[in-house]
Amino acid sequence: QVQLVESGGGLVQPGGSLRLSCAASGFTFSTNTMRWYRQAPGTERELVASISYIGGTTNYADSVKGRFTISRDNAKNTVYLQMNSLKPEDTAVYYCNVFVYVRDYWGQGTQVTVSS
């Protein structure tokens, strides 16, 4: 079965950095686009970044452009989200996502809190 397991969240001060990881299994990782979403309390889940399976074409939400970088290691079946210059408004639960076998799959999420 498809499994996505996120890690790397935590508490960080404004201006700090974190790197999230998502270990994937149960599908052919190298042939699927991977995405990171986030959801803050009382808000809808929003797409943060995506990376295609070939060529690593990336896309970002305007709110994180220039600060976040998505990458993937197909040999390790892992997708990453490097987050720099973090702001309090980046506080949210971050989810890894893949659309495969005609449906969306989600990880359990990892909490990121940006606060002094």
PyMOL commands that set and color helices and strands:
alter all, ss='L'
color gray80, all
select helices_A, chain A and resi 29-31+88-90
alter helices_A, ss='H'
color red, helices_A
select strands_A, chain A and resi 3-7+10-12+18-25+34-39+46-51+58-60+68-73+78-83+92-100+103-106+110-114
alter strands_A, ss='S'
color yellow, strands_A
deselect
rebuild
show_as cartoon
